[in-house]
Amino acid sequence: MPHQIGKHIIELPFTESTNTYLENLLDEQDLPEGTLVITDKQTAGLGQGHNTWESEPGSNLTFSFFLKPTFLKPEEQFYLNMSVTLGICGFLSEQAGIDKMAVKWPNDIYINNKKIAGILIRNIILGDSLESAIVGIGLNVNQEKFSPGIPNPVSMFLVSERKYNLKECLESLLKHLNRQYQSLRRKEFDVLRERYLSHLFHLGVVTLFRDKERSFRGTITGITAFGELIIGHDTGETKTYGFQEITMIIDNPADYLL
């Protein structure tokens, strides 16, 4: 019988990264699926690639949890990404009345072109199944001010102009994450994919991108089964891109034009 996400919680006063802490803990001992590590102060939070995640101590939710989605094949691993992002979207809609949110591929949550949440997933593949996954989530809840160098941040407070109880927010968010994870267990892939695409940032909108070679205008038309982004170029050709292979330019696009 699978364990629910958050049934076993480890609370830390501070740590460099909840993802790293959980990874190290799993190297030392067996943990039940759903084990969650949470902290009020993350000193070196991780983002996609070499990015970091800034979070004001005591104002936001920064946590990681351990899953064993062995029912997924390696080529189905992006559906885990979908289920987590949709869980956060459901939470934001219910708790903050936020309906116009978007998923900036692959897994940042945006509201009005500003980032409110980030997700970092580390998958371990063994043979023909997804042996384990560590899911890290950073959600801006009550933070009012951010460092000038952080691009486009926003919080639930800045959107709704009210403060939130972090414990209640965590309980609600876990409810939504567990609901989506059960949908994933039932392999409701078509439903997850349809809902993910309905939230996909700039889907069908002409947008400026930059790959390893140049800047170009293109239109997101969808994602592949592997989670790659499908983009129709302004030249008429269609290409797919994996993680870290392309950047969407939404800040000062004129600075990137060749």
N, C-alpha and C positions, 0 to 999 in steps of 0.2 A: 504494500500500500504506500503510494507516494506521500511524502511529507509536504505540508503546505509551506509556501514561502513565508518566512518570518515566524514560524512556530517556535524555532529556537533562535534567540537573539543574543548577540554578544555586543555589549555597549562599551565603548572606549572613550575616555575623556579627550584623547587626541591620538592621532596616528598620521604617518606620512601619507598613506593611501589605503583606503579600505580594500581595494582590489588586491594590492600587494600583500597586505596583512592576511587576507583570506587565503591567497595563494600559498603563502608560507605556512599557514596553519594546516592546510590540507596536505602539505608535504610531511608534516609531523604526525598527523593523526587522522582517523576516519571521522567524518562529520555527516550527520543526517542531511539528506537533501532538503533544501529550503533554509539552511542555516544562513543567518543574516548578520553582518557586521556593520555597525553604525557608529558614527562619531559626531561630536559637536564641532571638532576642530580638525581639519585635514590640512596638513602642512605642505603636502606635495601631491595634490590630487591629479589624476591622470585624465587626459582627453584622447581623442583620436590622434594617431601618429605620434608626433613629438609635442603635442599641445598639452597645456596644463589646465586645471579647472580651479578657478578662484571661488572661494566661499567664505563669507564672513562668519566667524565662530558664533554658534548659537542662533543663527538666523535662518538657516536653510536645512534641507535634508540631503545628507551625503552618506550613502550606504552601498553595500555590495552583498549579493547573495549567491549561493551555490546551488546549481541544478544538475540533474543527471538525465538529460533528455535522450536516453538511449533509443527511444522509439523513432528518432529522426535519423535519416540517412545524411551523409555529409553534404550531398547536393540540396538538402532541404533545410540547412542550418539558418538561412536568412529568415525563415518563418518564425524562428525564435526572436529575432530582431523585431519582426512585425508585431508579435504578440506583446512584447515589452513596450514598444512605442504606443501601441493602442491602449494598453493599460494606463499609461500616463495621460494620454488624451482623454480617456474616460474619467479619470480622477479630476483633471482640470475642469472639465465640463460640469461635473457634479458639484465640486467644492467651491469653485470660483466663478461659476457661471460663464466660463470662457468657451465659446463655441467656434470662433474663427481662429483655430490653431492649425498649424501645418507641420509636417515632418520634413525637415530639410535633409535630404538623403546624405548619408544612410540612416542617421538616428539622432538628429538634434530636433528638439521641439521649439518651434517658433510661434510668436504671436506678433502680428503686424510688423514683420521683418526684424523682430528682436528675439534673441535666444533666451528661453526660460528654463530649458532642461537639456542635459546631455547624457548620453548612454555610451558605455564602453563594455563590450562583450568579448571575453576571451574563451574560445572554444577549444576543446581537446578532442581530437578524432582518433578513434581506435577501430581499425578494420572498416566495417561497413556501417558504423553507427557513431553518433555524437556521444562520446563517453561522458563528458562533463562540460559545464560552462560556468564561468564566473561573470555575473552581470553587475556592473557598477552604474549607479545612478546619482546624478547631481541635479537637484531641483531647487531653483531659487524661490524661496517662500516669502520671507519677511525683510529681505535686504532692501535698503533704501538707496544706498550709494555704492557705486562700483569704481574700481580703478580706471583711470582714463584710457589705459592701454587695452582694456578688455572690449572687443568689438560687439556692439549691439546687445548688451545684456538687459534683461528685464526680470521682474519678479512678480509673484502673485499679488503682493502688496501694491506694487506700482500700477498694476492693471486694475485691481478692484478697490484700492484705497482702504483696505482694512487688514488688520493683523490676524494671524492664524495661530492656532495651537498646534505645535509641531507634532506632538504625540498623536493627536486626533488625525492630523494629516497623514502620518505614517500608517495608521490603522486603515484609513480609507484607501490610501494608495495601494496597500498590500491586498486589500479586497479586490480591487480592479486588476492588479497584476495576476492574482490567483485565478480570477475568472477567465482572463485571456489565456493563461497557461493551460487551463483545462480545455479550452477550445483548441489549443495546439495539440494537446494529448489526443483529442478526438480526431485530429488531422483534418480540421475544417479549413483546409488550405485556401479554397476558393473564397470563403468568407473573409479570412484574414487578408488575403491579397486585395480583394475589392475594397475593404475598409481602409487598408494602408494607402492604396492609390487615391482614394477619395480625400485623403489628408496630405498627399504629396505636394510639397512646396514647388510652385511654379510649373506644375504639370500643364502642358499645352501652352505655355507662355514663352514668347521669344525672350531669351536670357543671354547674358554674356558669360562665357566660360573661358577657362584657360587650362590647356593640357600641357604636356611637357615641351611642346613645340611652339605654340602660339595662342593668342586669344582669338575667339570666334563667337559668333552668334548662333544659337541653336535652340531647339525646342525639345524638352523632355517629353517623350511619348510613352514611357513605361519603364518597367524593370524586368530583368530576366529571372528565370527560376533560381539562379544563383545569387540574385540580389544586385546584379550589375545594372547600371543606369543606361537606358537606351535614349540616345539623343539624335534628333534629325538636324543635320548641319544646314547652314544657310546655302551651302553649295548643292544641296539636294541629296547628299549621301547620308546614310544612317550608320552610327557606330555605337558600340557598347563600351562602358568603362567600369573598371573595378575600383575598389577603395584606394584612395590616395593617387589615382591616375588623373583626376580632373578636379578643378575648383570652380565653384559657382561664384561669380563676382556680383555682389549686391550692394557694396559700398563704393561710392565714387568710381563707377565703371569707366568713365572717361580716362582715368589714370592708367587703365590697362590696355586700351586700344592701341594697336600697332600703327 
